[in-house]
Amino acid sequence: MSFAPQIKVPATYMRGGTSKGVFFRLQDLPEACQVPGEARDKLLLRVIGSPDPYQKQTDGMGGATSSTSKTVILAEPTQADHDVDYLFGQVSIDKPFVDWSGNCGNLTAAVGAFAINGGFVDKDRIPENGTCTVRIWQANIKKTIVAHVPITNGEVQETGDFELDGVTFPAAEVQIEFMDPADGEGAMFPTGNLVDDLEVPGVGVLKATMINAGIPTIFVNADAIGYKGTELQDDINSDPKALEMFETIRAHGAVKMGLISDVSEAAARQHTPKVAFVASPQDYIASSGKAIAAVDIDVLVRAMSMGKLHHAMMGTAAVAIATASAIPGTLVNLAAGGGDRNQVTFGHPSGTLRVGAEAKEVHGQWTATKAIMSRSARVLMEGWVRVPG
């Protein structure tokens, strides 16, 4: 019996923020995978090692968490005044599908560097020393992102002394600007309210802020669901009833936000929306053992990603946090003490993060003009990824 040999596809394995993913240039993919569809999804699933009923992704590049089961495709820009198109695919660990419904804010930090190294940025725009500004078209949500990538001796600088909680080693700082960060089309608050009553079977009626900024996110108060806001991953992820409750909240919130028409559709849309819970500052010990003091943060936030509590914070959810905190009256703003603010420092399971946002009310509707955060990125491996032909 004969077997098809493995095929080699040029790829780069990168860390961006607190996530890792496999990066491709569109032109390097097999021809059938250069367009959206079944062939592309099957390739990416096999690259990552999904679906895996053991939920380990041992036979692929994935790391068996939502933060490490990710793929990125970069292509020539389809929009004027942009350098590159960035398409993100969140690969399910145990199910055979790739979710294309949202962006990955953490991996965005690596897109600028990959675009420079991959030849998407004109060489005359790359300084010998300084910062290269890369204008990125985020193709999933059709938004502009600007990455400020440090350059040393004509090459992307990856090492440095910038520390990011959730990442063990320091690296070079990459500043990311999310322009007009409301996710997709429509209002930033799809229900028209800063706070809604969300009826959730088995849970009750929850106060919820549902916002489209960075990524569609549902914020609830920690004490309303029996938590303090200082929880770490094992406190949530080892509790099947808690995971089921969060998924029920997510499904009913998705319907209220108009993202799906029935709760049964939520299972096929795992990446969006996110669910997060907030609380006023308290002292706690982060997962690294680092002591986080209440006086050093404005608000506590814990967020779910792909059915599990995230070990730090998704970059896109950080945009949602920053934007919601800048708008008086949202649950995030109230937990942070209320009032006007253009930046917030929040505590997450791995430590703290400071993010900024600019929001304004126009004709009775809130809009966000920009959200800013600093991340870091690094090439981990480059060459070819192999998959069975």
C-alpha positions in Angstrom: 0.0 0.0 0.0 1.4 3.4 -1.0 1.1 6.6 1.0 1.4 10.2 -0.1 4.5 11.9 1.1 4.3 15.0 3.4 4.2 18.4 1.7 6.3 21.3 2.9 4.8 24.8 3.3 7.0 27.8 4.1 6.0 29.1 7.5 7.2 31.0 10.6 6.3 30.2 14.2 6.0 33.4 16.2 5.1 34.7 19.6 3.0 37.8 19.6 2.0 39.2 23.0 0.9 36.3 25.2 -0.1 34.1 22.2 1.8 31.9 19.6 0.8 31.0 16.1 1.9 29.8 12.7 2.3 32.6 10.2 2.1 32.1 6.4 2.4 34.3 3.3 -0.7 33.8 1.1 1.5 33.2 -1.9 3.3 30.4 -0.1 0.2 28.3 0.5 -0.7 25.4 -1.9 -2.8 26.9 -4.7 -6.1 25.3 -3.5 -5.5 27.0 -0.1 -5.0 30.5 -1.4 -8.7 31.1 -1.3 -11.1 30.7 1.6 -12.8 27.3 1.9 -12.5 23.7 2.9 -9.0 23.1 1.6 -7.5 26.0 3.5 -9.3 25.0 6.7 -8.2 21.4 6.4 -4.6 22.5 5.9 -4.6 24.8 8.9 -6.3 22.2 11.1 -3.6 19.6 10.2 -0.8 22.1 10.7 -2.0 22.9 14.3 -2.9 19.2 15.0 -6.7 19.5 15.2 -9.2 18.1 15.9 -7.7 16.2 18.7 -10.0 14.3 21.1 -7.1 14.1 23.6 -7.0 18.0 23.5 -3.2 17.9 23.4 -2.4 18.8 19.7 0.6 16.5 20.0 0.7 15.8 16.2 0.8 19.5 15.3 2.1 22.9 16.1 -0.6 23.9 18.5 0.0 24.1 22.2 -3.4 22.8 23.4 -4.7 26.2 24.6 -6.7 28.9 22.9 -3.6 31.1 23.1 -1.5 28.7 21.1 -4.0 27.2 18.6 -3.7 30.1 16.1 -2.9 30.8 12.5 -2.2 33.9 10.5 -2.1 34.6 6.8 -0.6 37.7 5.4 -1.2 39.0 1.8 -0.7 42.0 -0.4 -2.9 44.9 0.7 -6.3 45.2 -0.7 -6.8 48.7 0.7 -5.0 51.9 -0.3 -2.4 53.3 2.1 -1.9 49.9 3.8 1.1 47.6 3.8 -0.4 44.3 4.3 -3.7 42.3 4.7 -3.8 40.3 8.0 -6.2 37.4 8.3 -6.5 35.5 11.6 -7.8 31.9 12.0 -8.6 30.6 15.5 -8.3 26.8 15.3 -10.5 24.7 17.5 -8.6 22.2 19.6 -11.1 19.3 19.6 -13.5 20.2 16.8 -12.9 20.3 13.0 -13.3 24.0 12.3 -11.4 27.2 12.0 -13.1 30.3 13.4 -12.6 33.4 11.2 -15.0 35.7 13.0 -12.6 37.9 14.9 -9.1 39.2 15.3 -6.2 38.2 17.6 -4.9 41.3 19.3 -1.9 39.6 20.7 -0.6 38.1 17.4 -1.2 41.6 15.9 2.1 42.5 17.7 3.9 40.0 15.5 2.2 41.0 12.2 4.3 44.1 11.7 7.6 42.2 12.1 6.4 39.4 9.8 5.3 41.9 7.2 8.7 43.6 7.2 10.6 40.3 7.1 8.2 38.9 4.5 8.8 41.7 2.0 5.4 43.5 2.3 6.9 46.8 3.5 8.8 48.9 1.0 12.5 48.9 1.9 12.7 52.7 1.6 10.3 52.9 4.5 12.4 50.8 6.8 14.9 53.0 8.7 18.4 51.9 9.5 17.7 52.6 13.1 14.4 53.8 14.6 10.8 52.7 14.2 9.0 51.4 11.2 5.3 52.2 11.0 3.4 49.3 9.5 -0.2 49.9 8.4 -2.2 46.7 8.7 -5.6 45.9 7.2 -7.3 43.5 9.6 -9.3 41.5 7.1 -11.5 39.6 9.6 -13.1 42.8 11.0 -12.1 45.2 8.3 -10.3 47.7 10.5 -6.9 49.5 10.3 -4.2 48.7 12.9 -0.9 50.5 13.1 2.1 48.7 14.4 5.3 50.6 15.5 8.1 48.1 15.1 11.6 48.9 16.4 14.4 48.6 13.9 18.1 48.2 14.6 20.8 48.0 11.9 18.1 47.7 9.3 16.5 44.7 10.9 13.5 44.1 13.2 14.7 44.4 16.8 13.2 41.5 18.8 15.2 41.6 22.0 14.9 44.3 24.6 14.0 45.1 28.2 10.2 45.5 27.8 8.4 43.2 30.3 4.9 41.9 29.6 3.0 40.0 32.3 2.2 36.5 31.0 5.5 36.3 29.0 8.5 35.0 30.9 11.3 36.8 29.1 11.7 40.5 28.2 11.7 41.6 24.6 11.5 44.7 22.4 8.4 46.9 22.9 5.9 47.1 19.9 3.2 49.7 20.2 -0.1 48.8 18.6 -2.8 51.3 17.7 -6.3 49.9 16.9 -8.0 52.6 14.8 -11.8 53.0 15.1 -11.8 49.7 17.0 -15.5 48.9 17.0 -15.6 45.3 15.7 -17.2 45.1 12.3 -20.2 47.1 11.2 -22.9 48.6 13.3 -23.0 50.3 16.7 -20.4 49.9 19.3 -23.2 49.1 21.7 -25.4 46.8 19.6 -28.4 47.0 22.0 -28.1 50.8 22.3 -27.5 50.5 26.0 -24.4 50.8 28.1 -25.8 48.3 30.6 -28.5 45.7 29.8 -30.5 43.1 31.7 -29.3 39.8 30.3 -31.6 36.9 31.1 -29.6 33.6 31.4 -31.4 30.3 32.1 -30.1 28.7 35.3 -28.3 31.9 36.2 -30.9 34.6 36.4 -30.9 38.2 35.1 -27.4 39.7 35.0 -26.4 43.3 34.5 -24.2 43.2 31.3 -22.2 45.6 29.2 -22.1 44.3 25.7 -19.6 46.1 23.5 -18.1 45.7 20.0 -14.6 47.1 20.4 -11.5 45.1 19.5 -13.7 42.0 19.7 -17.4 41.6 20.7 -17.3 41.2 24.5 -19.9 40.7 27.3 -18.9 42.1 30.6 -20.6 41.1 33.8 -19.9 41.8 37.5 -17.9 39.2 39.3 -20.0 39.2 42.4 -23.2 38.6 40.4 -21.9 35.2 39.4 -20.2 34.2 42.6 -16.6 35.4 42.0 -14.2 38.0 43.4 -12.3 38.9 40.2 -9.0 37.5 41.6 -9.5 34.0 40.3 -6.7 32.1 38.5 -7.1 29.6 35.7 -7.6 26.5 37.8 -10.3 28.1 39.8 -12.5 28.3 36.7 -11.1 25.7 34.3 -11.3 22.8 36.8 -15.0 23.5 37.4 -17.2 22.0 34.6 -20.3 23.7 36.0 -18.6 27.1 35.8 -17.5 26.5 32.3 -21.1 25.5 31.3 -22.4 28.7 33.0 -20.0 30.9 31.1 -20.9 29.3 27.8 -24.6 29.8 28.5 -23.9 33.5 29.3 -21.9 33.7 26.1 -24.6 32.1 23.9 -27.5 34.2 25.2 -25.3 37.4 25.1 -24.4 36.6 21.5 -28.1 36.4 20.6 -28.8 39.8 22.3 -25.9 41.3 20.5 -27.3 40.1 17.2 -24.2 38.0 16.4 -26.3 34.8 16.1 -30.0 34.3 15.8 -30.3 31.3 18.1 -28.3 30.0 21.1 -27.7 26.7 19.2 -25.4 28.6 16.8 -23.0 29.6 19.5 -21.1 26.2 19.3 -20.0 27.0 15.8 -18.8 30.5 16.8 -16.4 29.8 19.7 -14.0 32.8 19.1 -16.6 35.5 19.5 -18.1 36.9 21.6 -15.9 36.8 24.6 -17.2 36.8 28.2 -15.4 38.7 31.0 -16.1 39.5 34.6 -15.0 42.6 36.4 -14.5 43.8 40.0 -13.1 46.6 42.0 -9.3 46.4 42.8 -8.1 43.9 45.4 -4.7 42.5 46.4 -4.0 39.1 44.9 -1.2 36.7 43.9 -0.8 36.3 40.1 -0.1 32.8 38.6 3.6 33.6 38.5 3.6 34.2 42.3 3.9 37.9 41.8 2.0 40.0 44.4 -0.4 42.4 42.7 -1.4 45.3 45.0 -4.9 46.9 44.7 -3.3 50.4 44.7 -1.5 49.5 41.5 -4.6 48.7 39.4 -7.8 50.4 38.5 -10.0 47.3 38.0 -9.9 43.5 38.0 -10.8 41.6 34.8 -10.9 37.9 34.0 -11.9 36.8 30.5 -12.9 33.5 28.9 -11.4 32.4 25.5 -12.5 29.4 23.6 -14.4 28.0 26.6 -11.6 28.4 29.2 -10.3 31.2 31.4 -7.4 32.9 29.6 -4.1 32.8 31.4 -3.6 36.5 30.9 -5.7 38.7 28.6 -6.5 38.6 24.9 -5.3 41.7 23.1 -8.6 42.3 21.5 -10.4 42.0 24.9 -7.9 44.5 26.3 -9.1 46.9 23.6 -12.7 46.2 24.7 -11.7 46.8 28.4 -9.9 50.1 27.5 -12.8 51.3 25.4 -15.5 50.4 28.0 -13.5 51.9 30.8 -13.4 55.2 28.9 -17.2 55.4 28.7 -18.9 56.5 31.9 -21.6 54.2 33.1 -20.4 50.8 31.7 -19.7 48.0 34.1 -16.0 48.3 33.5 -16.0 52.0 34.0 -18.0 51.7 37.3 -15.8 48.9 38.6 -12.8 51.1 37.9 -14.3 53.9 40.0 -16.4 55.7 37.3 -15.8 59.1 35.7 -13.8 60.1 32.6 -10.6 58.3 31.8 -8.4 57.7 28.8 -6.4 54.8 30.1 -6.8 52.0 32.5 -4.5 49.5 34.3 -6.2 46.2 34.9 -5.3 43.1 36.8 -5.5 39.7 35.1 -4.4 36.2 36.1 -0.8 36.7 35.1 -0.3 40.3 36.3 -1.3 43.7 35.0 -1.6 45.6 31.8 -2.1 49.3 31.0 -4.1 50.2 27.9 -5.4 53.5 26.6 -8.5 54.4 24.6 -10.2 57.5 23.1 -14.0 57.5 23.0 -16.5 60.2 22.4 -20.3 60.6 22.1 -21.6 61.7 18.8 -25.3 62.3 18.2 -26.2 60.2 21.2 -24.0 57.2 20.2 -20.6 56.4 21.6 -17.7 55.8 19.2 -14.1 54.9 19.8 -11.4 56.6 17.7 -8.4 54.7 18.9 -7.1 52.1 21.4 -3.4 51.8 22.2 -1.3 49.1 23.9 2.2 47.9 24.1 3.1 44.2 23.4 6.2 42.4 22.2 6.9 39.7 19.5 9.6 37.3 18.5 10.3 34.7 15.8 10.6 31.3 17.4 11.2 29.2 14.3 11.2 29.7 10.6 11.4 27.4 7.6 8.8 24.9 6.5 5.9 23.2 8.3 5.1 19.7 7.0 1.7 18.1 6.7 0.7 14.7 5.3 -0.1 15.2 1.6 
